């Protein structure tokens, strides 16, 4: 019991209380140091993860830009090709259709009205639906070829856009 009494008197003395305080402070410093080291490790991991995500985002952005550039160049080439074919066909029309003879293949007024209505144009002037519109095949053919060329351009643009969307989706 003498030992226990001496120990108790030591811890209740100023030196004992100071030793307890120093021990508690050291323990708290140790715990805080461990927490700080853990936080530093997590921060380092987060920075590395953020860097990897940023690098990946830059790569995706670069790939998306390349896809867009390639699609744009391809689309421009296709559009130029379609326009060239359309202009060439329009140039051939006079060689195959009498250019000044509306009686060669008279275009009825009803078909001009229907065509204009389909394009949202005003009604064609003229007589009854079954009368000649005064337009012949030489007048109508270039219009039809030009409109079909424009439709082919739109179709090619849409196909190009669909391909671009698929390529962009595959890039993600």
Buried (B, 14 or more C-beta within 10 A) or exposed (E): EEEEEEEEEEEEEEEBEEEEEEEEEEEEEEEEEEEEEEEEEEEEEEEEEEEEEEEEEEEEEEBBEEBEEEBEEBBEEBBEEBBEEBEEBBEEBEEEBEEEEBEEBBBBBBBBBEBEEEEEEEEBEBEEEEEBBBBBBBBBBBEBBBBEBEEBBEEBBEEBEEBBEEBBEEBE
